[in-house]
């Protein structure tokens, strides 16, 4: 069984961390993030490292132990380097463009899909068929990327739609005459 929770999270220079009971606040060059740990774990900050330990030896406490440690690691990674998801758009006439605070997607519908970009998230359309969603919060970046993908999921026959970069789409063979 994995014991990711045993490894303490290093706080690099240029990043300040504060632990107040179950609340963890991390501030760095890219921004500030906070997380409230579950009551089944104990969080300590000393010697430039944040360590997470379970309060009791129960299955729930052990699962919260690893999850809480990963959440703290995501806070530190987010304020230092940030997170990003890349999306690819494939299909004839399918394209994306950023106009002000909106993402405009042409995905084969009778109308363009207008997606308002949430605060704290940056979307860059390098090419009309490539999108990069980035931000400091891992969960929000993933959620925004999933919402954009849900506008037109890739279909299995021609592979048209919005997919994550590197995602494998299981292809089906069409009807035979």
Residue pairs with C-beta under 8 A, 6 or more apart in sequence:
2 66
3 66
4 66
4 69
4 70
5 52
5 53
5 54
5 62
5 65
5 66
5 68
5 69
7 69
8 49
8 50
8 51
9 49
9 50
9 51
9 52
9 69
9 72
9 73
9 76
10 48
10 49
10 76
11 17
11 26
11 45
11 48
11 49
11 50
11 76
12 76
12 80
14 28
14 29
14 80
15 26
15 27
15 28
15 29
15 76
15 79
15 80
16 26
16 27
16 28
17 24
17 25
17 26
17 27
17 45
17 50
17 76
18 24
18 25
18 26
18 45
19 43
19 44
19 45
19 50
22 36
22 37
22 38
22 39
22 43
23 34
23 35
23 36
23 37
24 34
24 35
24 36
24 37
24 43
24 50
24 72
24 75
25 32
25 33
25 34
26 32
26 33
26 34
26 72
26 75
26 76
26 78
26 79
27 79
28 76
28 79
28 80
29 79
29 80
30 78
30 79
30 80
30 81
30 82
30 136
31 78
31 79
31 120
31 136
32 79
33 75
33 78
33 79
33 136
33 137
34 75
35 71
35 72
35 75
37 43
37 52
37 64
37 68
37 71
37 72
38 64
38 67
38 68
39 55
40 54
40 55
40 56
40 58
40 60
40 61
40 64
40 65
41 52
41 53
41 54
41 55
41 61
41 64
41 65
41 68
42 52
42 53
42 54
42 55
43 50
43 51
43 52
43 68
43 72
44 50
44 51
44 53
45 51
50 72
50 76
52 65
52 68
52 69
52 72
53 65
54 61
54 62
54 64
54 65
55 61
74 83
74 138
74 139
77 83
77 138
78 135
78 136
78 137
78 138
79 136
82 134
82 135
82 136
83 134
83 135
83 136
83 137
83 138
83 141
83 142
84 132
84 133
84 134
84 135
84 141
85 132
85 133
85 134
85 141
85 142
85 145
85 164
86 130
86 131
86 132
86 133
86 164
86 165
86 166
87 130
87 131
87 132
87 133
87 145
87 148
87 149
87 162
87 163
87 164
87 165
88 129
88 130
88 131
88 162
88 163
88 164
88 165
89 95
89 96
89 105
89 107
89 128
89 129
89 130
89 131
89 161
89 162
90 129
90 154
90 159
90 160
90 161
90 163
91 107
91 108
91 152
91 158
91 160
91 161
92 160
93 106
93 108
94 105
94 106
94 107
94 108
94 129
94 152
94 160
94 161
94 162
95 105
95 106
95 128
95 129
96 103
96 104
96 105
96 106
96 125
96 128
96 129
96 131
97 103
97 104
97 125
97 128
98 104
98 117
98 123
98 124
98 125
101 116
101 117
102 114
102 115
102 116
102 117
103 114
103 115
103 116
103 117
103 123
103 125
103 131
103 148
104 112
104 113
104 114
104 115
105 112
105 113
105 114
105 115
105 148
105 151
105 152
105 162
106 112
106 113
107 113
107 151
107 152
107 161
107 162
108 152
108 160
113 151
115 147
115 148
115 151
117 123
117 144
118 140
118 144
120 135
120 136
120 137
120 140
121 133
121 134
121 135
121 140
121 141
121 144
122 133
122 134
122 135
123 131
123 132
123 133
123 134
123 144
124 131
124 132
124 134
125 131
126 132
130 165
131 148
133 141
133 144
133 145
133 148
134 141
135 141
135 144
145 164
148 162
149 161
149 162
149 163
149 164
151 162
152 160
152 161
152 162
153 161
153 162
153 163
154 160
154 161
154 162
154 163
154 167
154 169
155 161
156 169
156 170
156 171
156 172
157 171
157 172
157 174
159 169
159 171
163 169
